[in-house]
Amino acid sequence: MCADKSPLRLAGVLILTGILALFFCCKKNPTVPQIEDTSRPVIWLNQYALEFTTSETAGNPDGQTLSIKNTGPGTLDYTILSDADWASVTPESGSSAGQEVQHTITVNKAGLEPGDDAHAATLTITCSQAYNNPQEVAVRFHINKGVPPKIWVESQLFTFNAQEGGPDPSAQDLKIRNEGQGTLHYELSANAPWISVNPPTGSTAGALKVHKVAAQVSGLHQGTYSGKITVRGTSASNSPQSIEVTLKIAEDEPPRIGLSTQSLAFSALQGGSGPSPKSFTVWNAGGGTLKYTISCDAGWLSVTPISGQTGGADRSHSVFADTAGMGAGSYQGTIQVADPDASNTPRNINVSLSVTSPPTDNAISLSCSPSSARTGTIVSFPVKIRGNLTEISVFGLDMTYDASIFQFHSTVEGSLTGAWAAVDGNAISPGTVKIGGFAGSASPIPISSEGTIVIVKLKVISTASANKQTQVWIKNYIDDIQGLKPSSASTGFTYLK
């Protein structure tokens, strides 16, 4: 006998097939429905397990959301019952004709003991008319001894920009650390296939962990896409944490941030003046117009101007490091350049600052340049100090040398005495020059300074044999440089015939 192939019979088979697929997606333990079941509501839940964590010293954790809706025909009228008095639901009932209804699940630790084992409860969702009645949600409540870990996320919103058919936008940094105690073990998951996070897991006792968030545009068309990254820590007091991700795909190429450098370095002396400013340039390496802002994450770091706009031309920005009141040590900061419409926003410049303790050497030294020369050469002999223990506003000293090799030529102010009223030298006898200087109305040399106070120039006049070696000395320090060491200092010179 031939099977009945009437249109009505075939339509019924198709309807049943569709409902079977629907039930198998929405029910944890589906059974094969009868034809008469196809007119009944179906209970749909957004999750079947909830985890809560707190500690014996902390309060109750934040509530979590359970969403319920009807994925079958008609109206789903349901109630929610908890089998534990420490787990509650608000509201305790709902009705859905297809829309999601949200319920807040909260837990109360009063009267519960802390320990390694979690407290367990079950929420039962009941609708006598529903095909898959009842449905259950498992609730686990961890109460740790001491203070539990706590998830900290730097940003809870990421935006990517790309061109349809173009390359993927640059990945961005997702920074996570533990704000609580102990060790935070966590995992990250995305609810959209175009979002990826690498690495997908991590652990931290407090150190900052960086994960790369990327958006893949292949196969996607012009428009705005939304997704979410969820951070879950099984023992964290505030798990889970959600991060919104937006991908904007346009017809035209978006702007792209171009930077002249990815790092800058400053150095300064503790208690001294701040280091000289540095600079970097920004330009648009993509399409359209780049409209960007600049921010810094360290109080000692600043940039001017703090924003800019360019279709492609370079825009210059100055960077300043304010070291007032800072102790000796190494400091790190970041300059961030961002345009919400750029394909590679944000871009960072890492900035380092080294502040060194002021020197206390109370030293004086002599060197020469060049260290060897022939007849007729003018040789420079800078006198340098480092870490002077007192201010210097006037000084005197003698320079002695072999008069058969050198002849006094002149003196020049040093790096520390350029604004002084006078720095001079006089040959008082063959082979001896008396050097002196005074600040006058200029500022004295501060304590713990480093630099030259005078440069003495001698002319080579020797006709001696080649490769003759000789010494030039400074001694007899007077006025404010008394006590600088060594009490006489020298440097060597080689005569080349």
Summary of the structure (lengths in Angstrom):
residues: 497
radius of gyration: 39.0
end to end distance: 126.0
largest distance: 138.4
contacts: 1530
relative contact order: 0.09
helix: 5%
strand: 51%
